[in-house]
Amino acid sequence: MWPRRVVLGAAVLPLTLLVLRDAPVDFAPPVPTAAAHERPRPVPHGVPQPAIVSRAAWRADERMVREPAVYTGPVRAVFIHHTGESNDYDCADVPQMLRAVEESHIKDKGWDDIGYNFLVDRCGTVYEGRAGGIRRSVRGAHTTGFNADSVGIAVVGDYGRGVTVPPVLVRALAELAAWKLMPGADPRGRVRLVSTNDASRFPKGTTAVLRVISGHRDTYRTNCPGEALYAELPAIRAATAALRKGR
């Protein structure tokens, strides 16, 4: 992670840049920006969409986006991240923080857009990340070598050793994962994915056997998503599985 300091009013917040970009693929035409708050809709396995704050609502700067979205296959894996900021933020300030993350990813890293598909704050609010359509499989820039057929979810904050992970945050991650995973995917199971980037833990072309819900560290040399949040992955998997069974 590469820290950077961004001034937001009187607060100074470090931003972390967690991933490297995969090889480019062909671009698909863009889709219209989603409504401010997407209405819940069921997916084939019956899990409703959680409430999601759209890019329009957190006022993403669409003028900065360099290229239209790229679409991949159905979501076979979920990768959990943390962004590395202090956890003392007021949740009302998160939209401003997300605009700073967007600017860092595009202007500093040269990416097409914000890297993560979704972000979740410590209050359990879910935000749309990369543009292209909340309900579509948008290829992000979140997990080096494994951005296709996956979704990257970043928790706003630092969840290193000794940090308490709010239950509302665990619930939000489970609801989002349960909704986005393709029908038939077992949140407690494993998935075989082929690496597309030598910078990952798995050389390009290697088939990796990963947990369907994994942490960033499982595929890249980083401590992300932090010891505390990584320790919650079994609970997130269990909650996701229960939601997909209608319990």
C-alpha positions in Angstrom: 0.0 0.0 0.0 1.3 3.4 -0.9 0.0 6.1 1.5 -0.8 9.6 0.4 -2.2 12.5 2.5 -5.2 14.4 1.4 -6.6 17.4 3.2 -10.4 17.3 3.8 -11.4 20.5 5.6 -9.4 20.4 8.9 -8.8 16.6 8.8 -5.7 15.0 7.2 -6.5 11.5 5.8 -4.0 9.0 4.4 -5.1 7.2 1.3 -3.7 3.8 0.4 -3.3 2.5 -3.1 -3.6 -1.2 -2.9 -3.4 -2.8 -6.4 -1.6 -2.8 -9.7 -3.5 -2.7 -13.0 -4.0 -5.9 -15.0 -3.5 -6.1 -18.8 -6.1 -4.2 -20.8 -9.1 -5.8 -22.5 -11.5 -4.5 -25.0 -13.9 -1.8 -23.8 -17.7 -2.1 -23.9 -20.0 0.9 -24.4 -20.9 2.8 -21.3 -24.2 2.6 -19.6 -26.2 5.4 -18.1 -25.4 6.5 -14.5 -27.5 4.8 -11.9 -30.1 6.6 -9.8 -29.1 8.2 -6.6 -30.3 5.2 -4.5 -30.8 2.0 -6.3 -34.0 0.2 -5.4 -33.7 -3.4 -4.2 -34.2 -6.0 -6.9 -34.0 -9.8 -6.6 -31.5 -11.8 -8.5 -32.0 -15.4 -9.8 -31.1 -16.9 -6.4 -33.6 -14.7 -4.7 -31.3 -12.3 -2.7 -32.4 -8.7 -2.9 -30.0 -5.9 -3.7 -29.0 -4.0 -0.6 -29.4 -0.2 -0.5 -26.5 1.3 -2.4 -25.5 5.0 -2.6 -24.8 5.8 -6.3 -21.9 7.7 -7.8 -24.4 10.5 -8.5 -25.3 10.7 -4.9 -21.7 10.9 -3.6 -20.9 13.2 -6.5 -18.2 11.3 -8.3 -16.5 13.4 -10.9 -17.4 11.7 -14.1 -15.3 14.1 -16.1 -12.2 12.4 -14.7 -13.1 8.9 -15.9 -10.7 8.0 -18.7 -12.5 5.1 -20.4 -15.9 3.5 -20.4 -16.6 0.4 -18.3 -15.3 -3.1 -19.3 -17.7 -6.0 -18.6 -16.7 -9.5 -17.6 -18.5 -12.7 -16.8 -20.8 -13.3 -13.7 -19.2 -12.7 -10.3 -17.4 -15.9 -9.2 -15.4 -14.4 -6.3 -15.4 -11.5 -3.9 -12.2 -9.8 -2.7 -12.3 -7.8 0.5 -10.0 -4.8 1.0 -9.6 -1.9 3.4 -8.5 1.6 2.3 -6.3 2.4 5.3 -7.7 5.7 6.5 -8.2 6.4 10.2 -11.4 5.0 11.6 -12.3 8.2 13.4 -14.1 9.7 10.4 -17.7 10.9 10.6 -19.8 8.8 8.2 -21.4 12.0 6.9 -17.9 12.8 5.5 -17.5 9.6 3.5 -18.7 11.1 0.1 -16.0 13.7 0.3 -13.4 10.9 1.2 -14.6 8.9 -1.8 -14.0 11.8 -4.1 -10.4 12.0 -2.8 -10.0 8.3 -3.5 -11.4 8.7 -7.0 -8.9 11.5 -7.7 -6.0 9.5 -6.3 -6.8 6.4 -8.4 -7.2 8.3 -11.6 -4.8 11.2 -11.4 -2.0 9.7 -9.3 -2.2 6.1 -10.5 -3.4 6.7 -14.0 -6.3 4.3 -13.8 -9.5 4.7 -15.8 -11.6 5.1 -12.7 -11.8 4.3 -9.0 -10.5 0.8 -8.6 -13.1 -0.8 -6.3 -16.5 -1.9 -7.5 -18.0 -1.0 -4.1 -17.0 0.7 -0.8 -18.5 0.3 2.6 -18.1 2.7 5.5 -17.9 1.8 9.3 -21.6 2.6 9.6 -22.5 -0.1 7.1 -23.4 2.2 4.2 -22.6 0.7 0.8 -21.4 3.0 -2.0 -21.1 2.4 -5.7 -17.4 2.5 -6.8 -16.3 2.0 -10.3 -18.9 3.2 -12.9 -20.6 1.0 -15.4 -23.8 -0.2 -13.7 -24.4 -1.5 -10.2 -26.2 -4.6 -11.4 -23.6 -5.5 -14.1 -20.3 -7.3 -13.8 -17.9 -4.4 -14.1 -14.2 -5.2 -14.3 -12.4 -3.3 -11.6 -8.8 -2.6 -10.7 -8.9 -4.0 -7.2 -7.1 -7.4 -7.1 -4.0 -7.7 -9.3 -4.4 -10.7 -11.6 -8.0 -11.4 -10.6 -10.1 -8.5 -11.6 -12.2 -10.4 -14.1 -15.3 -12.3 -12.9 -14.9 -10.9 -9.5 -16.0 -8.0 -7.4 -13.8 -5.8 -5.2 -15.2 -4.3 -2.0 -13.2 -1.9 0.0 -14.0 -1.0 3.6 -13.3 2.7 4.4 -10.8 2.6 7.3 -7.9 0.7 8.8 -8.7 -2.7 10.2 -5.3 -3.8 11.5 -4.6 -5.9 14.5 -6.7 -5.0 17.6 -9.3 -3.0 15.8 -13.0 -3.8 16.4 -15.0 -4.6 13.3 -18.5 -3.3 13.7 -21.2 -6.0 13.3 -23.1 -3.6 11.0 -20.1 -3.6 8.7 -19.9 -7.4 8.6 -23.6 -7.5 7.8 -23.3 -5.0 5.0 -20.4 -7.0 3.4 -22.4 -10.2 3.6 -25.5 -8.7 2.0 -23.5 -7.2 -0.8 -21.6 -10.5 -1.4 -24.8 -12.5 -1.3 -26.4 -10.3 -3.9 -23.5 -10.0 -6.3 -22.2 -13.6 -6.4 -23.5 -15.7 -9.3 -26.2 -18.3 -8.8 -24.6 -21.6 -7.6 -21.6 -20.0 -6.0 -20.9 -21.3 -2.5 -19.8 -18.4 -0.2 -18.1 -21.0 2.0 -16.5 -22.8 -0.9 -13.5 -22.4 -3.3 -13.1 -21.2 -6.8 -10.5 -21.8 -9.5 -9.3 -18.6 -11.2 -6.5 -18.0 -13.7 -4.0 -15.2 -12.9 -3.6 -12.5 -15.5 -0.6 -10.7 -13.9 2.8 -11.8 -12.8 2.7 -9.2 -10.0 0.2 -11.2 -8.1 1.1 -14.2 -5.8 0.4 -16.4 -8.7 2.3 -16.0 -12.0 0.3 -15.1 -15.1 -1.4 -18.2 -16.5 -1.4 -20.0 -13.2 -4.7 -21.4 -11.9 -5.2 -20.4 -8.3 -7.6 -22.2 -5.9 -9.1 -19.4 -3.8 -11.9 -19.0 -1.3 -15.0 -17.6 -3.0 -14.8 -14.8 -0.4 -11.2 -13.9 0.0 -9.0 -11.1 1.4 -6.7 -9.0 -0.8 -3.7 -10.7 0.8 -4.7 -14.0 -0.5 -3.6 -13.0 -4.0 -1.2 -10.1 -3.4 1.7 -9.4 -1.1 0.0 -7.0 1.3 -1.5 -6.9 4.8 -4.8 -5.8 3.3 -7.6 -6.0 4.5 -5.9 -5.9 7.9 -5.6 -8.5 10.6 -9.0 -7.7 12.2 -11.1 -7.6 9.1 -9.3 -10.7 7.7 -10.2 -12.6 10.9 -13.9 -11.7 10.2 -13.9 -13.4 6.8 -15.3 -16.7 8.2 -18.2 -14.8 9.7 -18.8 -12.9 6.5 -18.8 -16.2 4.5 -21.3 -17.8 7.0 -23.6 -14.8 6.9 -23.4 -14.6 3.1 -24.3 -18.3 2.9 -27.2 -17.9 5.3 -28.6 -15.0 3.2 -28.4 -17.0 0.0 -30.5 -19.8 1.7 -33.1 -17.3 2.7 -32.3 -17.4 6.4 
